[in-house]
Amino acid sequence: MVEVLNITDKEHDEFVMSHPSGDLLQLTSWAGSKELTGWYSRRIAVGRNGNTEGAAMLLFKKVPKTFFTMCYASRGFVCDYQDEEVVKALLDEAVKIARDEKSYTIKIDPDIPAAGNENVISYLEAIGFNHHGLTDGMSKDVIQPRTTMVTDVSLDDKALLQSFERNNRTKVRNSLRAGTEVIKAGREDLTDFVKLMKETGERDGFLTRDITYFESLYDHLNPAGHMELFLVKLMPKEASKSLEEDINKVKKDIAKADKIKDEQKKYNQLENLNNRMNKLQGQLDGMLEIKRTHPDGVLLSGALYAQSGHKSYYLYGASSNDFREFLPNHHMQWHMMQYAREHGAQTYDFGGVSVEPDKDNEHFGLWQFKKVWGTEVSDKIGEFDYVMNRPLFTLAEVMFPLFQKGKMKLNKIIKRK
């Protein structure tokens, strides 16, 4: 018989980290980090004979100017969804707490694959959940991306590198000898990371968060070992050495090309090699100046890495507009994958994507970037709502979004005129 259990935060986190459907977003430290943005949380757990078999971190947020809340188990519930008794027990307990908190709905979006779990969708619908469907991975109609890109990092370095697309393998190899250094940074370095985020946001056209958001994430997740900040610096001494090696190689190639008998072929090769030489020499001259002005290096990129048990995540990334030819992001991704494996992770999640979008789709660039890292699509089961207040649900989830979309379209029309 399944019963409600009273477990500690530590026991909850250990269960989440060890469970196949556990996720970073179900940890107590993640719930703590959300308090800054107006969320609060309550935990539930169920099991048999005192052994935990299901748990959920329920997040609540008030609906503005009302007494009502939304209840959200982000990437929850955490359980075996084939065990219908456990699923039903978790729902029953969630409903009790959601009623106490005056929730108009209970949202879940389990971290389990869609393929092979069609019966789970049917069962959740049978016990009262509304399924949002197998939406596009970057759909704005759901909270978390339904499809993410995941790399198997349990492989050794050789096999991991081989799993990447060919052109990306070359870039990673080049990045490792380009003269950059990946540093595990501290909280005090979040200021530099946020500056890079603002630069990235201005370049790529998205809004960035205030430093207090990243400080809250770091303060809650880092002490428990669930988050690290990595920064990449261009080290002028090492970069100069690498450039000098490349220049010497090009000199040898020029000498070989000069012996080619076919005049047209010789001309083409020499032209390409001389252009390459001029570019490298310019970079070397610039590096010598940087060595003089910034002997400790120049910050080029950064990322927030997260981990929960056997799963690791690339949460946020940022990069400078300068020195992109030194491929700092490639060095950073490779380093974080190695770090993930060394710390017990088996998978590395790059986050949400639209799968194989058209070239004119706004998410095409994201797909192009994430698909070259030996990734596979993690096609999840999607988002569900257990509606507890139908009028308010319709107003909050249907009417208000329609109003917002209409308002945006109207603004576009006005701007055109």
C-alpha positions, 0 to 999 in steps of 0.5 A: 500500500502506498502511503504519504511519507515525511522526508527531510530535504536531504532525503528528498534531494538524494532521491531526486539525484538517484532517480532516472526521472530526477532533474535539477529543477526538482532539487530543494536548492533550485526551489530556494533560488526561485524565491527571488522571483516570487515563488515558494515551495512545498515538498511531497513524498510517497512510498511503501514500507517507509521507502520513498518511491515518488517525490515532488517539489511543488512551486507556487506563485501568486496570481497578481491581484488575486488570492489564487496561485499556480502550482508547478512541479517543474520536471516532476513528479519524480517517480516510475510512471508505470507505477500507477499507484504511486502516480495517483498517490502523488497527485492526491497529495498534490491536490490537497496542498494545492487546495490549501494554497488556492491553486487554480491548476497543478502543472507537471512536465515529467523528465521522461521520454515520449516514445514508449510512454504513450500509456502514461499520457493516457493514464494521466489524462484518465486521472484528470490531467489535460495534456498540452500535446507534443509541442514544438521544443521551443513553444511559448505555450509551455514553460519548459522546453519539451525537446532538449539536446543531450550528449553522452559524456560517460565516454572517454575523451577519444570516443567523446570527441569522435561523437562530435560532427567532423567540422566541430571536432576540428574546431575543438582541437584548434581551440585547445591549442589556441591559447585560451584557459578555462577557469573555475571561477567564484561568486565574485566573478559573476560581475564579469559574467553578467557583463558578458551576458549583456554583451551577448544579449545586445549582439543576439537580440535577447533580454538579459537578467540582473546580477541578483538572479545569477547570485541567487542561483549561485548562492543556493546551488553552488554550496551543495555542489550543484553549480559552477561558474566557468570563465575562459580567458585568452592568455597572450603568452600562450596564444603568441606561442601558438600563433608563432607555431602556425606562422612557422608551419605556413612558412614551410607550406609556402616553401613547398608551394613555391616548388609546384610546377603548375603555375596556376596551381602554384599561384592559387596556393601561394595566394591563399598561404600569403593571405593566411600569413598576413592574418596570422602576423596581424594576430601576433602583432595584436597579441604582443600588444595585449601581452603588454596591456593585459598580461593576466589575460582577456576574458572571452566567455563564460558559462553556468554549469549545473549538475544533479546526480548523473545529469549535468546541464549547460544553463547559461552561456555568454561570450565577448564580441572580440577574439572569436577566432580563438574559439573560446566557447569550444574550449569551454564546452569540451572542458565542462563535458570533461568536468561533468564526467569526472564528477559522476555525470553521464549526460550533458544537457544543452537545453531546449531546441526546435528539432530540424527547423527551417532555415528561416526559423528564429531557432535554426541557429540554436539547432545548428549549434547544439546538434554538432556536439554528439547530441541526441534529441531528448523528446519528453512527454510534455506538459500537463495541467490538472485544472482546479479552477476552470474559470480562472484557468481559462482566464489565465492560460487562454484568454490573457495569452490571446490578449497579449498576442493580439496586443503584440500584433496590433503594436506591429501594425501601428509601427509599420504605419 
